[in-house]
Amino acid sequence: MRRVRYESRCGPLLLEEAPVPEPGPGELLVRAEAIGVTLPVVRKVGEAAEPVPLGGEIAGEVTAVGEGVTRFGTGDRVTGLCFGHGYADFALLHEAMASPVPADADAVTAVALVRSGLVALGALEAARPEPGEAALVTAAASGVGHLAVQLARTRGAGRVVGAVSDPAKAGFVRGLGADHVVTYGDDTWGAPVDYALDAVGGALLTPALAALAPGGRLVAYSSGGGTVQAYDLLVGAKSVIGFQMARIARGKPELYEQWREELWRLFAAGELRPVVHGEFALQDAAKAHGEIEARANLGKVVLIP
């Protein structure tokens, strides 16, 4: 099979031949039909001290199962997050991270909707939104962010603000349902919001926190790190909440499935629209990474084996 790897930090992505892996206990072997490219994986190529497997969101058909697998069998169509080599014709997916794909849905839609949607929905749930509250979503045009904008609206947000890196993305984000769009360098992000979903981290934590009204909640789900001053939380009675999807998938599988079903329900009802920025061949993985590195994507970037 074909597999993408790299040999050094910031090194080129290389296409190689590799043996098809065998599923271990609790694992599914999936013939990939679509692979979602994520910002954390793109960052690892440039930041990890040693090369790491290029994991990611995959969707495809189960061709073999490991010992102890009970929820899936060969021929089932699934999607989920692969922590090993995911940029490949075949990948291993742990059963706990896998979700079924409806018969009438294609792999590209599944990989654009489910994992990114679960992160967006989970971050929104962590914010404990109340109907009528104002919401802020950073990286609002990203694979996760563009779904978070829509989900905030479905949960009754009275006002949705999208924050983006480039004003050229404003029309796209407004088309998703945002009432107002700001760019990261703006002096002000407008009227205060009740909660913020932050996918960027780093230096952006400061303006995101400043955008909160007294008592506001900032949900951080970025791999970008960053720090906040405790005094800034104290004077505004604000809070910062960390969210990690893997903790839900492994520790609360019933909630994971409940959220997954909600995503497909909203999609079927036309209330949630995953947008695919572009589809790239597996051998063009470097071009796909380049779109995210340049912050050029409007929606999800997908690899097609």
C-alpha positions in Angstrom: 0.0 0.0 0.0 1.0 3.7 -0.3 1.8 5.8 2.8 2.9 9.3 3.4 5.7 10.0 5.8 8.5 12.5 6.5 12.0 12.1 7.9 12.8 15.4 9.7 11.2 18.5 11.1 9.7 20.6 8.3 10.9 17.9 5.9 9.1 17.1 2.7 6.2 14.7 2.8 7.2 11.5 1.0 5.1 8.8 -0.6 6.4 5.3 0.1 5.3 1.7 -0.2 4.6 0.0 3.1 3.0 -3.3 4.2 -0.7 -3.3 5.0 -0.9 -3.3 8.8 -2.7 -6.0 10.8 -5.3 -5.0 13.3 -4.5 -5.7 16.9 -6.9 -6.1 19.8 -9.7 -3.6 19.6 -8.6 -2.3 16.2 -10.2 -2.1 12.8 -8.3 -2.2 9.5 -10.0 0.4 7.2 -9.5 0.8 3.5 -9.5 4.6 3.4 -11.8 6.4 1.0 -11.2 9.9 2.4 -8.7 11.4 4.9 -9.3 14.6 6.8 -6.3 16.9 7.2 -6.1 18.6 10.6 -4.2 21.5 12.0 -2.6 19.5 14.8 -1.1 17.1 12.3 0.2 19.9 10.1 1.8 21.5 13.2 3.5 18.3 14.2 5.3 18.1 10.9 6.8 21.5 11.6 7.2 21.3 15.4 7.8 17.7 16.5 11.4 17.0 17.6 11.2 13.6 15.9 9.1 12.4 13.0 5.7 11.0 14.0 3.1 9.0 12.1 0.7 11.3 10.2 -2.6 10.5 11.8 -6.0 12.0 11.0 -9.6 11.6 10.4 -10.4 8.7 8.0 -13.5 7.3 6.5 -13.8 4.0 4.6 -14.6 0.3 4.6 -13.6 -2.1 7.3 -11.6 -5.0 5.8 -10.5 -6.8 8.9 -11.0 -6.6 12.7 -8.8 -7.4 15.6 -9.5 -9.5 18.7 -12.3 -8.3 20.9 -14.0 -6.0 18.4 -17.8 -6.3 18.9 -19.4 -3.2 17.3 -18.1 -3.5 13.7 -17.4 -6.2 11.1 -15.9 -6.5 7.6 -17.8 -4.5 5.0 -19.0 -1.9 7.5 -18.4 1.8 6.6 -16.9 3.8 9.4 -15.2 7.1 10.2 -13.0 8.2 13.1 -9.7 9.5 14.3 -6.5 7.5 13.5 -3.6 8.1 15.8 -1.1 6.0 13.8 -0.4 6.2 10.1 -3.6 7.7 8.7 -2.2 9.1 5.5 -2.3 5.8 3.7 -4.4 3.4 1.6 -5.2 1.4 4.7 -5.2 2.5 8.3 -5.8 1.2 11.8 -8.7 2.7 13.7 -9.4 1.8 17.3 -13.0 0.7 17.8 -13.6 3.3 20.5 -12.8 6.1 18.0 -15.0 4.7 15.2 -18.5 5.7 14.2 -20.7 4.1 11.5 -21.4 6.0 8.3 -25.0 6.0 7.1 -25.6 4.1 3.8 -26.7 7.3 2.0 -23.6 9.3 3.0 -20.3 9.5 1.1 -16.9 9.2 2.7 -15.9 12.8 2.0 -19.0 14.1 3.8 -18.4 11.7 6.7 -14.8 12.8 7.2 -15.8 16.5 6.9 -18.8 16.2 9.3 -18.2 13.7 12.0 -14.8 14.2 13.7 -14.7 18.0 13.2 -18.4 18.2 14.1 -17.8 16.2 17.3 -15.0 18.6 18.3 -17.2 21.6 17.5 -20.2 20.2 19.3 -18.2 19.1 22.3 -16.6 22.5 22.7 -20.0 24.1 22.4 -21.4 21.8 25.1 -18.4 22.6 27.4 -19.4 26.3 27.1 -22.8 25.5 28.6 -24.7 27.8 26.2 -28.0 29.4 27.1 -30.6 30.4 24.5 -30.1 34.0 23.4 -26.4 34.3 24.5 -23.8 35.7 22.2 -21.1 33.4 20.9 -17.6 33.9 19.5 -15.9 31.3 17.3 -12.2 31.7 16.4 -10.8 30.1 13.2 -14.4 30.4 12.1 -13.6 29.3 8.5 -11.7 26.2 9.5 -12.8 22.6 9.3 -14.0 22.7 12.9 -14.8 26.4 13.2 -17.2 26.5 10.2 -19.3 23.8 11.9 -19.1 25.5 15.3 -20.6 28.7 13.8 -23.6 26.7 12.5 -24.0 24.7 15.7 -24.0 27.8 17.9 -26.9 29.0 15.8 -28.8 25.8 16.1 -28.3 25.9 19.9 -30.1 29.3 20.0 -27.3 31.8 20.1 -28.7 35.3 19.9 -25.6 36.6 18.2 -22.7 34.8 16.6 -19.3 36.4 15.9 -16.7 34.7 13.7 -13.0 35.6 14.1 -10.8 34.9 11.1 -7.2 35.5 9.9 -8.1 37.3 6.7 -11.0 39.7 5.9 -11.5 37.9 2.6 -13.1 35.0 4.6 -15.8 37.2 6.0 -18.4 36.5 3.3 -17.9 32.7 3.7 -18.4 32.9 7.5 -21.5 35.2 7.2 -22.9 32.7 4.8 -22.7 30.1 7.6 -24.9 32.2 9.8 -22.5 34.6 11.6 -23.9 38.0 12.4 -20.5 39.7 12.6 -17.0 38.8 11.4 -13.8 40.2 12.9 -10.1 39.7 12.0 -7.5 38.8 14.6 -5.7 42.1 14.3 -8.8 44.3 14.8 -8.5 46.8 17.7 -11.9 45.6 19.0 -14.0 42.5 18.4 -17.3 44.4 19.0 -19.8 44.0 21.8 -18.8 41.4 24.5 -19.9 37.8 24.1 -21.1 35.3 26.7 -18.9 32.5 25.5 -16.0 31.9 23.1 -14.8 28.7 21.3 -11.1 29.1 20.6 -9.3 26.8 18.1 -6.2 28.9 17.8 -4.6 29.4 21.2 -1.3 31.2 21.6 -1.4 35.0 21.5 -5.0 34.9 20.4 -6.1 33.8 23.9 -5.7 37.4 25.2 -8.1 39.1 22.8 -10.5 36.1 23.0 -10.6 36.5 26.8 -11.0 40.3 26.5 -14.0 39.7 24.2 -15.9 38.0 27.0 -18.6 39.8 29.0 -18.3 39.5 32.8 -19.0 35.9 33.8 -18.1 34.7 30.3 -16.6 31.3 29.4 -13.7 30.6 27.1 -13.4 27.0 25.8 -9.9 26.2 24.6 -9.6 23.2 22.3 -6.5 24.3 20.3 -3.2 22.5 20.1 -1.6 25.9 19.9 -1.0 26.4 23.6 -0.8 29.8 25.2 -1.3 31.2 28.7 -3.8 33.5 30.4 -3.4 35.8 33.4 -5.3 34.6 36.5 -6.0 38.3 37.3 -7.9 38.7 34.0 -10.2 35.9 35.1 -10.6 37.2 38.5 -11.6 40.8 37.7 -14.2 39.7 35.1 -15.4 36.6 36.9 -14.5 34.7 33.7 -13.5 31.1 33.3 -11.4 29.1 30.9 -12.4 25.5 30.1 -10.2 23.0 28.3 -11.8 20.5 26.0 -10.4 17.3 24.5 -12.4 15.0 22.2 -10.4 11.9 23.0 -11.4 12.0 26.6 -15.1 11.8 25.6 -14.6 9.1 23.0 -12.7 6.9 25.5 -14.4 7.7 28.8 -18.0 8.5 27.7 -18.8 6.4 24.7 -22.5 6.8 25.1 -22.2 10.6 25.0 -19.9 10.3 22.0 -22.6 8.3 20.1 -25.3 10.7 21.2 -23.4 13.6 19.7 -22.6 11.7 16.6 -26.3 10.9 16.0 -27.1 14.6 16.6 -24.7 15.6 13.9 -26.2 13.3 11.3 -29.7 14.4 12.3 -28.8 18.0 11.8 -27.2 17.2 8.5 -30.2 15.3 7.3 -32.5 18.2 8.3 -30.3 20.7 6.4 -29.4 22.5 9.6 -25.7 21.6 9.4 -23.7 21.9 6.2 -20.1 20.6 6.1 -18.0 22.5 3.5 -15.1 20.9 1.8 -12.4 23.4 0.7 -10.6 21.0 -1.5 -9.9 17.3 -2.3 -6.3 16.4 -2.9 -4.7 13.1 -4.1 -2.7 11.2 -1.5 0.5 12.1 -3.3 -0.4 15.7 -3.0 -0.5 15.7 0.8 2.1 18.5 0.9 -0.2 20.8 -1.2 -3.1 20.0 1.3 -0.9 20.9 4.2 0.1 24.1 2.4 -3.5 25.2 2.2 -3.8 25.0 6.0 -0.4 26.5 6.7 -1.4 29.5 4.6 -4.7 29.7 6.4 -6.3 29.6 3.0 -8.9 26.9 3.6 -12.6 27.6 3.8 -13.9 24.5 5.4 -12.4 21.0 5.4 -9.3 19.9 3.5 -9.5 16.2 2.4 -7.1 13.7 0.9 -8.4 11.0 -1.5 -6.3 7.8 -1.7 
